[in-house]
Every structure is written in C-alpha cells, then in structure tokens.
Amino acid sequence: MSSRYVTLMNDKFGSLTPIDVDAEANAVTVPWFNQTLTTVNDALVRLGVFHGEYHWHKHDDQDEFFLVLDGELHLDIEGRDAVVLGRHQGYTVPKGIVHRTRAPAHCVCIMVEQAGVIPTGD
C-alpha cells in the first residue's frame, strides 16, 4: 500500500476521555490520514482527513459509514453515480460494494466501522 496513506489503528483515546476532533484534524500534516479515535462496543470511530484520491477497494464483511464534518467527500461506487457529501452529511457503503473516496480539497470526516476492519480493503 502506498506510503501516502497514513492509517493508525490504535485506539487513541479509549473511554472516559474527551476528544477534541477539531484539534486532532488540525494537527494532520499529510494528505491522507486515518486514525481510530475510540472504540464503541464492536465498532471503531475513526477520524479521516483527506485530500486527493483513495484506491478502489471493498470490505467483504463490514459496512462503512462516513459523516463529513468539513469539506466535501466524493464516494465513487462501482456501477453507480458518485455520491457527493457536504458538511454534516453521511452515507453508508454496504459490505461487499467496491468503492473509493475522493476529496477535491481538504476534507474531515468521521467513519464508523466494525472492529477488525482492514481500511485498505479485503
């Protein structure tokens, strides 16, 4: 996988700790960043800070939810029109669906995925 993707799977904050999402996003200095902020039951809450294009991939056994906090996120879905999400809009990509994310400019989003996910795809 390309070194331009920074993906950190450690649970950075755990439970009972306030999370300043803006501060975390503002600290990112690379074009494609993905960090697990906390775990809720069997789900990961992840911060994504994106600018550019990710590769096509799928998750065979896990749905993936995106909620845009700032900017614009394009979700290309195989066999469908692209979905464009703006601030405070969300979208779930069902398991098994080939997709990729693109951000034409700086974009901050929260993703919710099942623990054990391979962010780069299966």
Secondary structure, 3 states (H helix, E strand, C coil): CCCCEEEECCCCCCCCCCCCHHHHHHCCCCCEEEEEEEEECCEEEEEEEEEEECCCECCCCCCEEEEEEECCEEEEECCCCCEEECCCCEEEECCCCCEEEEEEEEEEEEEEEECCCCCCCC
